[in-house]
Amino acid sequence: MKISLAYSPCPNDTFLFYHLISGKTKAPFSIREELHDVEQLNRFAKEGKFHASKLSFAAFFQVADQYSLLDSGSALGRGCGPLIVSRKGEGKSNPKGKKILVPGLWTTANLLTHLYLEGKYDPVPVRYDLILNKVLQGEADFGIVIHEERFTYEKRGLEKVRDLGEWWEETSGSPIPLGCIAVRKDMGETFREELDDSIKESLDLAYQNRENTYDYIFKHSQDTSREVVDAHIGLYVNDFTRSLGTEGRSAIRHLHQEAIRTGLVSSSLVLL
């Protein structure tokens, strides 16, 4: 059987999936992988385009009637949240009520921005890797930084206004759920378990054979610096990536409840 698996070109995903898509795990199926920007993945999920896909948790909340959450593969942790940034010298101004470039309306970054600013902002969706330049060029005073840009924004002349992950941790006490791997429910429980086991094996192999992953990582990464790529993997790949555990699942429920409270998602969907 050949299944479709979609994920982002970011180093944490390519590191995680390299051994799976290259046939080096014991997975009882082959993989046709597709790599897309996270918001494109979120939108494809509405169509059920892929058998399994990386999604923002904010998007998963919207499609949980069609998709099941995997225990493995998530980007969830502490100190890894999106950042509100602005041009240097302007970072102390208040973003409330302002136009803010966001990496997609269905992203967790936008959900956190909505929660932090109580919905009082004008979100403008822009592909995540274009946001820094557009803020620098004055197209907006504020932008939301995710992925590799989290490690490079200061060198490019921007400064942090607020760390949304830090804010979430301070107010909720929970780690921040950013992205997950979701499987179409029509694929059945056996496939879901097999894919979960295979992703865990792929992650173990990535740690054991790290050097083998870099060609694939750099083929897709926005940044070609080994230092940035390693920092990215170190931040977004952690114990929660292997298994959500009780703490991870509790954090997901908490974020979901906050999204329900604001009216952004339905309260009728069962997540876990």
C-alpha positions, 0 to 999 in steps of 0.5 A: 500500500502507498499512502500520502503523507504531507508535512512542512519543509521545516527542519523539524519535520524533515528531520523527523520524517527522513527515515520514514519516507526513504524506506528505512523503517519497518513501516508496512506501506510506502510513502508518497510525500508532499511538502507544503507551507503550513497554512497550505497543509491546513487548507488541504485538510479541509478537502481531506487531500492526504491520508496523513498530514502535519497540521497546526493545532488550530486547524486540527480543532476545525477538522477533528470530525475528519481526522484523528490525532497521532500520539507522535510527530507533534511540535509542542513544548516550552520556549518555542512559541510564535513571536510578535515582531516589529522594526527596531525602534518601534517594538514597544508600541502596542499591536492591539488594533493594528494590522499584523501579518500572520502566517495563515488564518488557520495557524496556531500562531494566529490563534495565539495572537487572537487570544493575546489581543482579545481579537482586537487586530487586523490579521493579514495572511502572508506565507511565513517566510515572507513576513520578515521582509514585508515588515521591514519594507513597511507593509505592516508594523507588526508580523508573527514569526515562526519556524526558522525566522525565529532564529534570524529576525534580530539579524535582519533588523527586527525586534521582539514585541511579545513572545506569544509562547511565553505569554501562553505559558505564563497564563496557562501553565501549559506547554504550547501546542503548535502542530500535530500529525493527523490521520484521516479517520477513514484510514482506520485504527490499524493504519493509524497505529502503524503510522504512529509506530513508524514515525516513532521509529523514524525519529529514533533513527534520526537521532541515531543517524543524524548526519544522514538527515542533513542533505534532505533537511537542507534540500528543503530548508529556508536557511542553509546554516547548520547552526540555525537548523540544529537550533530549530530541531533542538527547539521543536523536536523533543519528548512530546514529538515522540509521545504527547503524554498526559501533559501534552494532551492536557495542553491541547485540551486547554488550547482547544477550550480557549479557542471554543471560549472565543468562538473560533471553533465548535465545542462539539468536536471530540479531540482525544 
